């Protein structure tokens, strides 16, 4: 366990089986981490149930912010503008009451709430969800896994930059190798998006002495031999992530040295946000809380923002919207500003 206090806001009403699984996950996380402090965002009676299951010492590390409104999994992302649990959890991070927030609710609503409440970094129009997959040769960072379903080449390049910095900071990867997911490794393979993005990525400067290794295929993610960071669109990344998780379950577990990804970090906003699956179980929520605490203790958001030259990094939220900056299509499940 890494040392240091971590204050995590938890959306009690996010997820298919909330609040029961969220309460279960929060209890697991509290009992596993003596330096963890939770801000429970949701109905007071739900929070009281969790607090009542803790011993007196653990109870001292829990505070409550009563909120009754939730964003449903089928609701439009703009529902996050209301006084909901996810919006309130984001506000706690923005106001310095929490160091990070975790939700298993609607991905679109969480991304929207984070972009609105925390602000995006300059030049990041589409924040990315990043998951870390266990591979034979070491962890592989995969992004995007659901934040931006239909990006353009410029967004893929920016996500490559974010992923390289994240791999170096969150996982101590030295000189990360960055690949673009496609259906073959030869130049020119893939759809129009990959064919357009490949040469741009080859010429793009990457942080942390990272280098672009070209096109990679799905099995390269399982092996980890060619790339430490794999970039793709959010639709493909989300489908691939869930397929890999299903394969792990059928095979009896992931490769040695790493667990199956149960949560994803949101990159490109001025704060630490972790998203769990809507179908998350208690152990998945606990894993998401642990990831948020890990990123906080490594000051990952601050360090990545400094590496990327974000003005005022670590001081105040930054926004990146520019007049006329609407060249890429925004879908119903993406941030819409």
PyMOL commands that set and color helices and strands:
alter all, ss='L'
color gray80, all
select helices_A, chain A and resi 20-32+44-52+56-59+77-81+85-94+107-118+153-170+192-203+218-223+234-251+282-297+300-307
alter helices_A, ss='H'
color red, helices_A
select strands_A, chain A and resi 6-11+36-42+62-66+100-103+128-133+140-143+177-181+211-216+229-231+263-267+272-276
alter strands_A, ss='S'
color yellow, strands_A
deselect
rebuild
show_as cartoon
